[in-house]
Structures are given as structure tokens and as C-alpha cells.
């Protein structure tokens, strides 16, 4: 694992699934899980996993403005959601700000993506040399 603590935001899916995932990721990195409502108190210098459950596009914009190494969008299986918030997430995903994972993705797959993002912040390559 990287020596820098990760700064992660988890959005999407139902509250129960999102909180469970955020809790497991926070435990894996030994950083606190922070509720979206309490996110204003986080510092760029500390590591955290923010459980993001905004109820509006403005709330989502505030969440996406927080310092984060990676924003994880947990996508539900099945149909496509065309709500305004999902369109905003899709926009940011296309620009590399948000990384989408299926709801049933393994924690280890998400952890690998977080570690790569943190290595990028540390100025080390996010890939292995060939």
C-alpha cells in the first residue's frame, strides 16, 4: 500500500450498499469513513473515505469539489439511470475524475484503483514498467 493515506469519495447505489462499501474500504486503508454531511470538516492532509449520498445536483457538485484521489461511482446492475445526477457523474467519468464500478465489484479491484490514484498523487508511476 502507498505511504500516503487515500482520499476517496464513494457515490451511487442505495445508502446501505454505499455505506457498507465505504466502511470496508476505510477499514482496508485504516482511515475514517466520513458521512457526506460531515465532509466539510475533512482536511486535504488526512486520509478518508467519504460516503457520498447527495440528494441534488448541487450536493453532488459540492461532493465532487472535495479533495479526492478517486471518486468511485457504484453503478447498479441492470438498467441505465438517466437522472441529472447520473449524467453529471457520466460527464466527470468521461474526463477521468470519476471511476465507475459495478455494484458487485470485488473490494480488491477497487482497492487497486485507489492505490494507483494515490501513487499518482505521490508522483510515482501508476503502472509497472515493462
Protein Blocks (a to p, Z undefined) as FASTA:
>chain_A
ZZbdcddddeejjfklmmmmmmmmmmmnopacddfklmmmpcfkbccdddddbfbfklmm
mmmmpccfbdcddddehjddfbfklmmmmmmmmnopaccddfklcfklmmmmmmmmmmmm
nopafbdcZZ
